[in-house]
Amino acid sequence: MLKILKILSFISVFSNAGILVWSSEVVKSEDQAVNWLVFFILLNAALVLKWAIAWLIPDEPKIYLKALEW
């Protein structure tokens, strides 16, 4: 179940970056090279942010681990 959620979150980063670049008014360039460049920059930034949040938040809270020690 957890693997499925990780895959879905990875796919959602790709789709959201694409929606921001090609469907919204954030990037107003007619040049596709610029759109692709913005897409990859946004994609990498979102993936790094996603990784950082996953690394900073523990899978099991400290209070839960403390309760297991009893």
N, C-alpha and C positions, 0 to 999 in steps of 0.2 A: 504494500500500500504506500509506504514512504517513497519507494522508487518511482511510482507512478506520479506522485505529487511533485517530486523533484523534476521529472521529465516535463510535466505540464508547466511548471514555473519557468523552466528553461525555454520552452516553446513560446510562452506568453511574453517573455522579454523580446524575442525576435518579432513577434507579431505587433507588439505595442510600439517598438521602434519603427517598424515599417509603416504603421498607421500614422505615427507622428510625422514622418518624413513625407509620405506621398499623399496623405488624405487631409492633413490639416494645413493651416496657413503658417506654420512655424518656419518652413523652408519655402521661400517664394522664388526658387530658381527653376528655369526651364531646362538648364543643363543637367542631364542625367548623371554625369560624372560628379557634380557637386552633391546631388541627392545621395548617391551611393557613398560618397565620402562622409557626409553627415550621418548617414545610416550606420556605417561602421564605427564612427566615433561614439555615437549615442549608444550603440549596442555594447561596445566595450566598456563604456562608463557604467551602464546599467548592470552588466555582468560582474564588474568589479564591486559595485555597490551591493549586489545580491550576495556575492561571496563574503564580503566584509560583514554584512549583517548576520549571515549564517555562522560566521566564525566567532563573532562577538557574543551572540546569544547562546548560552549552553543548552544542550539537548535535555538535560535533566537539571531542574533547579537545585540550588544548594540545600534548601530546606528539605527537599525530598531525599537527597543523599544523606543528610544528617539523620533523618527519621529511619533510614535503613540501617544505620549504625547501631541503633538501640537494639 
